[in-house]
Each structure stands twice: as structure tokens, then as C-alpha cells.
Amino acid sequence: MIAAWLIALLGLSSQWFWARALVRGDLTLRALTALGLGGGAISLSMLWQALLGITIAPQITLSTCLALGALGIPAARWLGTATERPSAPDRLPAQRAVVGVLFLTASLCLFNAAYWFYNRDDAIAIYARFGKQIAMSGTLPRLNAESLYEAYPMFTPLLYAFAHQLSGAFNDSLAAFLGASFSVGVLGAAYALGRELFNVPIGLGAALLLALAPLFTDWASAGYTDLPCGFFYGMSAVFAARLARHGSWRDALLAGLMAGLAAWMKNSGLLIVSAFAVWFAYRLLLGKHAWQRELLSAALIGVGFLAICGAWYARNLALLGALVPPTGWTWLAQRTLSNLFPYANESGYLFVGYILTLGLSFTAIRAVVKRHAQSILLLAFYLPFFGIWWLFFSYDDRFLLALSAPIAVMAAEALRIGLAPLYSRLPLLHRSLLMHVAVLSSFFALYTAVDYKAELLRAPFMSVDARWRVVLGTRYDVAQFLKTLPSGARVWTSDQLLFYHAEGVQVITGGLPRAPEPNGYIVLAPEERLPPHLADRAPLYSDGGWRVYAISAT
């Protein structure tokens, strides 16, 4: 198992030399770029194996990643690797304490993912399920006109499958850890975006604001794809900002690659196309930039974008007849005035929600009144996504986590402007004390970062079975019983998570059969009653209110 962890980390860092060749920046930006490109290389290698009819195998995946990464060595020599230091030498008061909190936040989120796996319904029912299915079958889930979740981007499930295949067994700890790496990467993306647009203190302040929000630490290890999408969304904004400053083809290409990875991570990442459309329209209307250069940059971004996600969405169009499946509950959208201020209304952000709301308002005013270029870029990467969310998907604030990096930078800059008069009057010691107070407020978010704390303190060295028993409760033991049924048995249940550990049987969710079935069984949750036509049956297994009945025809 240790070898699997080391090999997985090798695969994740396999594109370091390409990051070194393409990024003229410091170690932090290169590391973030390498993380994104490494995850993309793993998942896309597996995707193309499946598309070409090759059984997905870890040997092929790893060899492809290492071979592709090795090409970055001559590329780095040819393109040069000169570093570019941040232009602003400013330091944030109590900067070491801030960096320490960011490191601790990331560490706890990664630990929680590795220890407690994925512990939310859809994280198991969609992403983890497909990851296990791909690992076992060596191919993608079948896609047809009736498919829904099978048409979701497979970045995360393929990453999970890679972890399982490397381990030679189901390794949910490694799988969840790899997925959470991109969630905590949002902290780095917020830092890089704030530093690129403003300076180091703004970057650190943006990352700190996210780390202070319990909502962020709660979702970072949940196994959902909103925050990982936000990592790529933020990194694409970073390279768009660098493109505006340097006009380099490298930044244009990387902006496109990161945008493609955002769309390859989650369907909503496709909305990043509207962000670039708004940004380039503004630059062309401004009239200060040569339209030929702007079009060339847009073309490079498009090439990078399509190179990453084009094949997947072309497959969806061919087999499903649409780019994305109709899984959004658009009829539940709450198009209300209060939903125009979602951060202030979401208790999970605590006081950070008000700062984020202030930051958005300040940035909008600054963009309109002063035509502030940095503010306009931030709004370009925020407003189109937010507008679509408000109109169609405002029944769930979680979707806005994809915008974490730009909104955090807006808030950090607004705080700087708002606190500048106060800071200028305070001695250095008092400024440092004020920052330490802010750092201490991270307690609530850090507390939220780790789940099942009482169980963890009671038995810190639990086995994998014991941990799953905590996460899933009695249904885990029910699933273990189902594995003892005849191979291929069909099991009906209304529970959405029971199937995950019931290998060897066919679990059918969503209802119960109306008549006896050959080799059939039903599982009833504690609150469910046995159907009248099966009232004469005695349970084969019963535990904690869960019951398993045989319903084979006699």
C-alpha cells in the first residue's frame, strides 16, 4: 500500500518539468501548475485508453504520464526556465502565522479525506461508484441516450480508479486523498491570483479568508468536485492575468489548459468559456490592444481548452445528443433578492461571508467607476458563472465554491482598502496583534475540517472496516452480508449507498419489485415496511432495523 501512495504521488507530480518549462514564476506557482497538469495527465491517459478500446491499466497510465513528463526536460532547456520574482516586496503582518494556518488547514483536510474517505451521498453514489467500476472493468461506464451521471466528466472517478488499480485492491484512503489534493489546491490558487493581480499580502489574505470559512474546510474533503473545479477555475484566471501583463503564448496556452481541466472536472466548468468571452470583449472594446494579438491569444486558449475536454464532450454529443445531462433541478432555483448575496446568507461562512459580499460590491464599484483592469478581470471570471447559477441553480450554494479564488481575492483587496486608514495609524506591533487575532479565529474552520472527532479520539488507529462502519453505520454490515449471497444475485433497495461495498451482487436502487424475482432479494431500511404481498417472508438477516429478505419465486 505504501508503494501505491508513492507511485500515485509520482504520477501526480509527473508534469513538473512541463510546469518548469511553461511557467516563468516561483516555486509555488510551478508546483500548483504541476499539480493541475499531473492530475490531468493521469485522467486523460486513462480516458484515451478507454476511447481507443484499450483496457485501462495502471502500467500504461503511469508510463504515459512519465513519458509525457520527460518531454518537459528538453522543452525546459529549449524554452528556458528563468524565474520571475513577485514585484511587490510587501509582507503581511504575522505572515508566518498566516502561512502556518494555511498549512494546517490543508493538512487537516487531506488527513480527513485519507482517514474518513468520502462521506457524502453523491460523493459515494456517483464519483466513488464510477471509480470502483472503472477500476474493476478497465473501461468507462456505458453511455447511452438514457444516461445521466455516466455523462459527468470522469476526471475524479478516473483518479479514484488509478488509486485502486495501483493498490491492487480498493484503496479509498488514497483515492480520497488524491481528490482532496485539488480541493485544498484552491488555497494556492487564491494566493497565486491575489499575488498576480496585486501583491503577496493580498494573495495570502485571500487564501486566509477561505481557510477561515468552516464551509470551505467542510467541503474540502467531502469528495465533491466543486472545489477541485474551483482550483482549475482559479488557476485559469491566474494565467489570464499573466497573459494580460506579459502577452506570452505560454500563459495563453496554460490559461486554456487550466480552463479545459475545469470543464473536465465538472460540467459547470464549461462556463469558464463565458469568462474568457467577457474578458476578451472588454480588451477589444478598450482599443488599447492589437486585435491580431488578442485573437491569437484567444486561439491558443481555445486550443488548450479543446485539447483537454474536447474529446469528452464530443463523446457526449455523439452518444447522448447533448454536451451535459439534464441533472440540474432548475425548477427549484431561488431567484430572490437575498440570493444575490449568497455569502452573507450562508451561515457556514461565518463572518467571512460578509467580507466576501463586501469584496464583490467593492470590486463592482471599482470596475464601473475607475475601469480598474484587475477588478474587471475578477468580475469577468465571477459574474457570468454567478448569473447562470442565480437563474437556474440557486437551490444550492455549494455550486459557488467553484468561484472561491476570485471572490476571495476581491474580499482581500477590499479589506486592504478599507483597513488602510486604520493600519496606517497603528504601530507594527498592533498590526501584528490584529492579524494574530484573525488567525486565532481559524479555530472554527479547523474544528470543522475533521469529521467524527469523538470516534477518532476514542480509537485513533481504527481499521478500514471500522472507519467505514462509522461513516456508513449499520448499512456497512448489511453490505458485508450481501457479499455472502450467491454471485450475481439481484438486490432491490431504496438506499443510495448500500451498493458501494456489496461487490458480487447486483444492487438495484430506486424501488422494490412488485412480484417475486428469480434469485432476488430486497433490503429494507429501518423506517421501511415490508410490502403486503411479501408479508409471509422471514428476514434472512436483521441488524439495527435493517432487514434482508429473499423474494425468489417458490
Legacy VTK file of the C-alpha trace (Angstrom):
# vtk DataFile Version 3.0
C-alpha trace
ASCII
DATASET POLYDATA
POINTS 554 float
0.000 0.000 0.000
2.871 2.411 0.759
4.268 1.759 -2.704
0.890 2.686 -4.199
0.954 6.010 -2.366
4.467 6.786 -3.586
3.669 5.827 -7.179
0.446 7.864 -7.111
2.352 10.920 -5.895
4.918 10.301 -8.622
2.141 10.320 -11.208
0.635 13.462 -9.703
3.994 15.274 -9.950
4.954 13.765 -13.312
4.452 17.022 -15.229
6.865 19.052 -13.112
9.274 19.628 -15.982
6.477 20.936 -18.188
5.461 23.302 -15.397
9.088 24.380 -15.154
9.243 24.942 -18.910
5.980 26.858 -19.235
5.817 28.884 -16.029
8.160 31.785 -15.507
7.387 32.084 -11.846
8.469 30.977 -8.424
8.290 27.533 -6.879
4.722 27.944 -5.602
3.189 28.703 -8.992
5.161 25.941 -10.655
4.059 23.444 -8.014
0.403 24.421 -8.445
0.737 24.134 -12.216
2.438 20.748 -11.925
-0.368 19.515 -9.658
-3.003 20.501 -12.193
-1.133 19.115 -15.187
-0.264 15.907 -13.306
-3.870 15.155 -12.414
-4.879 15.960 -15.955
-2.225 13.647 -17.401
-3.379 10.713 -15.240
-7.079 11.101 -16.005
-6.661 11.891 -19.713
-4.286 8.975 -20.219
-6.968 6.693 -18.786
-9.691 8.370 -20.849
-7.819 7.845 -24.106
-7.082 4.236 -23.246
-10.825 3.683 -22.985
-11.643 5.684 -26.119
-9.090 3.687 -28.117
-10.527 0.400 -26.895
-7.576 -0.400 -24.633
-8.278 -1.852 -21.203
-7.362 0.808 -18.645
-4.264 -0.379 -16.785
-2.052 1.428 -14.251
1.130 0.391 -16.068
0.002 2.144 -19.246
-1.260 5.158 -17.310
1.937 5.667 -15.348
4.198 5.015 -18.348
2.273 7.552 -20.411
2.474 10.185 -17.669
6.207 9.677 -17.126
6.959 9.679 -20.855
4.937 12.841 -21.372
6.563 14.443 -18.355
10.039 13.532 -19.597
9.404 15.557 -22.756
9.313 18.580 -20.495
13.048 18.225 -19.821
14.216 19.196 -23.337
11.335 21.670 -23.534
12.575 23.384 -20.370
16.073 23.644 -21.832
14.780 24.978 -25.129
12.319 27.481 -23.670
14.458 28.500 -20.702
13.495 28.431 -17.038
14.354 31.892 -15.748
12.438 32.715 -12.594
10.311 35.784 -12.075
10.096 37.139 -8.569
6.979 38.892 -7.303
7.337 42.615 -7.884
5.944 43.705 -4.521
8.231 43.074 -1.517
5.440 43.778 0.988
4.879 41.362 3.827
1.661 40.633 5.620
1.753 41.262 9.386
2.112 37.925 11.203
2.877 36.337 7.829
4.423 33.218 9.359
1.318 32.623 11.442
-0.865 33.005 8.342
1.252 30.535 6.374
1.112 28.173 9.347
-2.696 28.297 9.436
-2.881 27.653 5.694
-0.553 24.680 6.005
-2.504 23.308 8.983
-5.827 23.759 7.185
-4.598 21.906 4.107
-3.065 19.141 6.234
-6.234 18.548 8.251
-8.415 18.465 5.133
-6.092 15.945 3.467
-5.938 13.867 6.643
-9.721 13.855 6.911
-10.046 12.662 3.324
-7.498 9.894 3.793
-8.934 8.751 7.126
-12.693 9.093 6.616
-12.802 8.685 2.828
-15.799 10.249 1.052
-18.663 10.753 3.461
-21.421 12.492 1.468
-24.166 10.807 -0.521
-23.332 11.897 -4.079
-19.597 11.586 -3.461
-20.129 7.861 -2.917
-23.142 7.276 -5.158
-21.591 8.953 -8.217
-17.845 9.576 -8.148
-16.661 6.767 -5.862
-19.038 4.296 -7.525
-17.737 5.069 -11.007
-14.149 4.979 -9.735
-14.613 1.466 -8.387
-16.493 0.403 -11.519
-13.714 1.670 -13.813
-11.037 0.010 -11.688
-12.814 -3.351 -11.936
-13.895 -3.213 -15.589
-10.966 -1.341 -17.117
-13.329 0.804 -19.161
-15.655 3.798 -18.856
-19.263 3.496 -17.659
-21.582 2.790 -20.573
-23.126 5.932 -22.041
-26.416 5.968 -23.956
-29.437 8.185 -24.517
-30.859 7.312 -21.069
-27.618 8.028 -19.206
-27.359 10.803 -16.669
-24.438 10.625 -14.294
-22.438 8.492 -16.741
-22.140 11.684 -18.815
-20.499 13.597 -15.959
-16.797 14.376 -16.536
-14.715 11.440 -15.348
-11.656 13.288 -14.005
-12.359 12.359 -10.383
-13.625 8.784 -10.954
-10.590 8.052 -13.145
-8.305 9.408 -10.437
-10.023 7.120 -7.930
-9.697 4.171 -10.305
-5.989 4.915 -10.672
-5.595 4.689 -6.884
-7.472 1.375 -6.721
-5.566 -0.174 -9.615
-2.194 0.884 -8.232
-3.059 -0.676 -4.885
-4.314 -3.938 -6.344
-7.340 -3.534 -4.061
-9.912 -0.896 -3.218
-7.894 1.875 -1.562
-10.431 4.536 -0.656
-7.911 6.385 1.518
-5.559 7.037 -1.389
-8.422 7.780 -3.764
-9.993 10.342 -1.450
-6.591 11.897 -0.719
-5.877 12.418 -4.416
-9.265 14.024 -4.940
-8.895 16.315 -1.921
-5.492 17.497 -3.171
-7.286 19.617 -5.749
-9.759 20.932 -3.172
-7.029 22.294 -0.903
-5.259 23.496 -4.040
-7.877 26.269 -4.118
-5.951 27.918 -1.278
-2.904 28.016 -3.529
-4.936 29.256 -6.495
-6.385 32.106 -4.413
-2.895 33.038 -3.239
-1.466 32.946 -6.768
-4.342 35.006 -8.193
-4.149 37.638 -5.462
-0.381 37.888 -5.801
-0.544 38.160 -9.586
-3.201 40.870 -9.617
-1.995 42.786 -6.567
0.773 41.572 -4.249
1.809 38.849 -1.804
-0.228 40.168 1.168
-3.410 40.175 -0.928
-2.680 36.627 -2.076
-2.112 35.399 1.458
-5.132 37.336 2.678
-7.349 35.723 0.041
-6.160 32.241 0.966
-6.604 33.005 4.673
-10.192 34.173 4.174
-11.050 30.843 2.580
-9.272 28.943 5.343
-11.278 30.856 7.971
-14.598 29.712 6.484
-15.903 26.449 8.021
-17.870 25.862 4.817
-14.590 25.554 2.909
-12.989 23.063 5.289
-16.242 21.110 5.486
-16.418 20.576 1.718
-12.693 20.258 1.012
-12.594 16.559 1.899
-16.205 15.663 1.064
-15.403 14.088 -2.295
-17.437 16.533 -4.388
-15.984 18.258 -7.459
-16.959 21.897 -6.847
-13.761 22.899 -5.054
-11.474 20.901 -7.386
-13.190 22.671 -10.280
-12.543 25.916 -8.404
-8.827 25.102 -8.309
-8.631 24.935 -12.094
-11.006 27.880 -12.464
-8.746 29.986 -10.257
-5.565 28.825 -11.981
-7.049 29.725 -15.362
-7.732 33.220 -14.019
-4.111 33.399 -12.826
-2.781 32.713 -16.301
-5.331 35.067 -17.868
-3.962 37.795 -15.595
-0.388 36.880 -16.528
-1.368 36.921 -20.194
-2.707 40.455 -19.776
0.588 41.508 -18.184
3.089 39.663 -20.394
1.239 38.758 -23.577
3.108 35.437 -23.543
1.925 32.452 -25.580
2.833 30.237 -22.613
0.321 31.990 -20.381
-2.351 31.796 -23.094
-1.765 28.068 -23.515
-1.778 27.428 -19.766
-4.938 29.507 -19.328
-6.600 27.274 -21.909
-5.272 24.057 -20.386
-6.485 25.017 -16.914
-9.860 26.073 -18.327
-10.138 22.720 -20.072
-9.285 20.925 -16.841
-12.020 22.892 -15.041
-14.539 21.631 -17.612
-13.023 18.132 -17.432
-13.513 18.195 -13.649
-17.160 19.351 -13.595
-19.812 20.264 -16.150
-20.175 23.753 -14.696
-16.537 24.362 -15.599
-17.765 24.878 -19.172
-18.986 28.297 -18.028
-15.385 29.463 -17.982
-15.800 29.983 -21.733
-18.126 32.895 -20.938
-15.494 34.352 -18.600
-12.927 34.485 -21.387
-15.521 35.839 -23.815
-16.284 38.750 -21.476
-12.609 39.395 -20.779
-11.530 39.448 -24.418
-14.554 41.541 -25.411
-13.531 44.126 -22.834
-9.936 44.193 -24.057
-11.001 44.568 -27.691
-13.537 47.293 -26.902
-10.913 49.135 -24.897
-8.992 49.574 -28.121
-5.575 49.593 -26.457
-4.593 46.121 -27.582
-3.831 44.868 -31.077
-6.762 42.754 -32.148
-4.480 40.351 -34.014
-2.597 39.536 -30.807
-5.837 39.200 -28.861
-7.271 36.789 -31.410
-4.047 34.766 -31.408
-4.182 34.528 -27.607
-7.847 33.519 -27.752
-6.997 30.853 -30.329
-4.241 29.438 -28.110
-6.624 29.358 -25.163
-9.160 27.547 -27.335
-6.564 25.007 -28.452
-5.581 24.269 -24.851
-9.212 24.067 -23.769
-10.290 21.672 -26.516
-7.155 19.546 -26.178
-8.223 18.730 -22.619
-12.002 18.403 -22.657
-12.924 18.333 -26.341
-12.914 14.547 -26.693
-15.162 14.016 -23.676
-17.834 16.485 -24.718
-17.684 15.297 -28.336
-18.412 11.806 -26.971
-21.355 13.173 -25.004
-22.730 14.850 -28.116
-22.345 11.695 -30.174
-23.817 9.246 -27.659
-26.116 11.410 -25.538
-27.091 14.116 -28.008
-26.101 16.876 -25.571
-22.975 18.332 -24.003
-24.258 17.752 -20.467
-27.019 15.560 -18.997
-30.220 17.195 -17.649
-29.417 16.639 -13.977
-29.934 20.211 -12.759
-33.053 20.841 -10.663
-33.655 24.159 -12.401
-37.291 24.343 -11.248
-36.002 24.717 -7.681
-33.907 27.821 -8.441
-34.466 30.612 -5.913
-34.309 33.814 -7.994
-34.649 36.083 -4.978
-33.023 39.303 -3.864
-31.399 37.561 -0.912
-29.780 35.046 -3.259
-27.924 37.918 -4.881
-25.964 37.975 -1.609
-25.457 34.244 -1.008
-22.300 34.521 1.080
-23.946 36.776 3.656
-26.906 34.393 3.917
-24.880 31.192 4.307
-24.081 30.574 7.974
-21.254 28.209 7.065
-19.086 31.151 6.057
-19.439 32.829 9.489
-18.124 36.417 9.356
-16.180 35.630 6.190
-19.438 35.669 4.235
-19.932 39.369 4.952
-16.367 40.137 3.892
-16.855 38.243 0.628
-20.076 40.177 -0.025
-18.295 43.455 0.699
-15.471 42.444 -1.629
-17.833 41.736 -4.514
-19.621 45.067 -4.066
-16.360 46.998 -3.800
-14.925 45.298 -6.883
-18.037 46.037 -8.945
-17.984 49.723 -7.977
-14.265 49.987 -8.679
-14.679 48.359 -12.083
-17.505 50.701 -13.122
-16.193 53.956 -11.671
-12.461 53.582 -12.279
-12.425 50.928 -15.010
-9.902 49.120 -12.847
-8.427 46.358 -15.024
-7.816 43.870 -12.206
-11.365 44.309 -10.924
-12.792 43.801 -14.404
-10.845 40.553 -14.814
-12.115 39.288 -11.462
-15.692 40.163 -12.391
-15.296 38.508 -15.801
-14.394 35.265 -14.038
-17.166 35.683 -11.488
-20.322 37.290 -12.875
-21.155 35.004 -15.858
-20.954 31.899 -13.661
-22.846 33.612 -10.863
-25.558 34.828 -13.240
-26.192 31.315 -14.575
-26.204 29.980 -11.017
-28.739 32.581 -9.848
-31.054 31.985 -12.805
-31.025 28.198 -12.881
-29.125 26.573 -9.994
-29.613 28.834 -6.973
-31.129 26.000 -4.967
-27.645 25.002 -3.751
-24.920 27.437 -2.650
-22.344 24.655 -2.912
-22.014 25.260 -6.644
-20.473 28.680 -5.927
-17.417 27.015 -4.390
-16.052 26.919 -7.937
-15.681 30.719 -7.657
-13.736 30.596 -4.385
-10.456 32.004 -5.727
-11.756 35.162 -7.462
-14.256 36.075 -4.728
-11.588 35.631 -2.038
-9.206 37.950 -3.902
-11.964 40.557 -4.223
-12.556 40.372 -0.477
-8.867 40.590 0.437
-8.358 43.692 -1.710
-11.499 45.313 -0.282
-10.206 44.673 3.236
-6.879 46.245 2.343
-8.548 49.404 1.053
-10.997 49.549 3.948
-8.417 48.966 6.679
-5.677 51.116 5.159
-6.555 54.263 7.177
-6.578 52.257 10.411
-3.404 50.333 9.597
-1.507 53.498 8.756
-2.138 54.795 12.279
-1.235 51.585 14.099
2.309 50.690 15.135
3.749 47.497 13.664
3.208 45.544 16.901
-0.505 46.338 16.950
-0.865 45.371 13.288
0.738 42.045 14.062
-1.547 41.510 17.059
-4.585 42.272 14.916
-3.518 39.656 12.374
-2.900 37.117 15.133
-6.473 37.657 16.346
-7.686 36.939 12.799
-5.540 33.814 12.703
-6.972 32.615 16.019
-10.463 32.849 14.529
-9.482 29.916 12.319
-10.384 27.599 15.223
-13.944 27.079 13.958
-12.813 26.175 10.447
-10.049 23.897 11.710
-12.523 22.187 14.030
-14.844 21.579 11.073
-12.041 20.165 8.924
-12.046 16.775 10.695
-15.175 14.626 10.904
-16.186 12.120 13.594
-13.804 13.638 16.124
-15.174 11.711 19.110
-14.717 8.370 17.348
-11.251 9.373 16.195
-10.137 10.311 19.709
-11.644 7.145 21.118
-9.807 4.878 18.658
-7.244 6.746 16.521
-5.890 3.601 14.841
-9.120 2.114 13.519
-9.076 -0.438 10.735
-10.531 0.405 7.335
-13.629 -1.676 8.156
-14.131 0.158 11.433
-13.833 3.544 9.739
-16.349 2.638 7.056
-18.649 1.363 9.806
-18.505 4.831 11.390
-19.142 6.587 8.072
-21.940 4.355 6.781
-23.335 2.983 10.025
-25.161 -0.353 10.038
-25.575 -0.326 6.257
-21.881 -1.254 6.010
-22.540 -4.525 7.866
-25.597 -5.112 5.685
-23.401 -4.698 2.605
-20.944 -7.230 4.008
-23.803 -9.711 4.379
-24.922 -9.098 0.792
-21.468 -10.193 -0.374
-22.259 -13.659 1.020
-25.272 -14.061 -1.284
-24.937 -16.098 -4.491
-22.827 -14.358 -7.117
-24.941 -12.224 -9.430
-27.919 -12.093 -7.074
-30.197 -9.124 -7.667
-30.880 -6.949 -4.630
-33.541 -4.217 -4.574
-33.282 -1.314 -2.128
-34.235 2.337 -1.809
-30.917 3.160 -0.127
-28.463 5.071 -2.332
-25.241 3.980 -0.598
-25.729 0.295 0.133
-24.283 -0.859 -3.182
-20.788 0.563 -2.646
-19.466 -2.326 -0.547
-21.686 -5.069 -1.981
-19.395 -6.395 -4.699
-20.515 -9.562 -6.416
-24.240 -8.822 -6.337
-26.350 -6.525 -8.497
-27.836 -3.786 -6.319
-30.855 -2.052 -7.874
-31.845 1.226 -6.223
-34.982 3.298 -6.536
-37.801 0.914 -5.654
-38.889 -2.616 -4.816
-40.174 -5.321 -7.186
-43.920 -5.945 -7.229
-43.606 -9.701 -7.575
-41.137 -12.431 -6.612
-37.962 -12.433 -8.682
-35.586 -15.301 -9.537
-32.505 -15.117 -7.338
-33.938 -11.906 -5.880
-33.596 -10.161 -2.538
-34.786 -6.910 -1.001
-33.174 -4.753 1.678
-35.370 -2.588 3.869
-34.066 0.371 5.863
-35.248 0.780 9.483
-38.101 3.135 8.522
-39.393 0.945 5.672
-42.178 -1.633 5.910
-42.335 -4.999 4.197
-44.713 -4.876 1.194
-48.041 -6.687 1.881
-47.502 -9.273 -0.849
-44.300 -10.349 0.920
-45.718 -10.282 4.448
-45.179 -14.009 4.942
-41.402 -13.739 4.481
-38.944 -14.011 7.351
-35.740 -11.959 7.151
-32.521 -13.723 6.237
-30.584 -11.044 8.072
-31.501 -8.314 10.530
-29.339 -5.686 12.202
-30.224 -2.300 13.657
-33.592 -2.236 11.929
-32.152 -3.179 8.540
-33.634 -6.387 7.087
-32.751 -8.586 4.132
-35.440 -10.823 2.595
-35.275 -13.456 -0.102
-38.026 -12.918 -2.671
-37.264 -15.731 -5.098
-40.311 -17.438 -6.565
-41.130 -20.677 -4.742
LINES 1 555
554 0 1 2 3 4 5 6 7 8 9 10 11 12 13 14 15 16 17 18 19 20 21 22 23 24 25 26 27 28 29 30 31 32 33 34 35 36 37 38 39 40 41 42 43 44 45 46 47 48 49 50 51 52 53 54 55 56 57 58 59 60 61 62 63 64 65 66 67 68 69 70 71 72 73 74 75 76 77 78 79 80 81 82 83 84 85 86 87 88 89 90 91 92 93 94 95 96 97 98 99 100 101 102 103 104 105 106 107 108 109 110 111 112 113 114 115 116 117 118 119 120 121 122 123 124 125 126 127 128 129 130 131 132 133 134 135 136 137 138 139 140 141 142 143 144 145 146 147 148 149 150 151 152 153 154 155 156 157 158 159 160 161 162 163 164 165 166 167 168 169 170 171 172 173 174 175 176 177 178 179 180 181 182 183 184 185 186 187 188 189 190 191 192 193 194 195 196 197 198 199 200 201 202 203 204 205 206 207 208 209 210 211 212 213 214 215 216 217 218 219 220 221 222 223 224 225 226 227 228 229 230 231 232 233 234 235 236 237 238 239 240 241 242 243 244 245 246 247 248 249 250 251 252 253 254 255 256 257 258 259 260 261 262 263 264 265 266 267 268 269 270 271 272 273 274 275 276 277 278 279 280 281 282 283 284 285 286 287 288 289 290 291 292 293 294 295 296 297 298 299 300 301 302 303 304 305 306 307 308 309 310 311 312 313 314 315 316 317 318 319 320 321 322 323 324 325 326 327 328 329 330 331 332 333 334 335 336 337 338 339 340 341 342 343 344 345 346 347 348 349 350 351 352 353 354 355 356 357 358 359 360 361 362 363 364 365 366 367 368 369 370 371 372 373 374 375 376 377 378 379 380 381 382 383 384 385 386 387 388 389 390 391 392 393 394 395 396 397 398 399 400 401 402 403 404 405 406 407 408 409 410 411 412 413 414 415 416 417 418 419 420 421 422 423 424 425 426 427 428 429 430 431 432 433 434 435 436 437 438 439 440 441 442 443 444 445 446 447 448 449 450 451 452 453 454 455 456 457 458 459 460 461 462 463 464 465 466 467 468 469 470 471 472 473 474 475 476 477 478 479 480 481 482 483 484 485 486 487 488 489 490 491 492 493 494 495 496 497 498 499 500 501 502 503 504 505 506 507 508 509 510 511 512 513 514 515 516 517 518 519 520 521 522 523 524 525 526 527 528 529 530 531 532 533 534 535 536 537 538 539 540 541 542 543 544 545 546 547 548 549 550 551 552 553
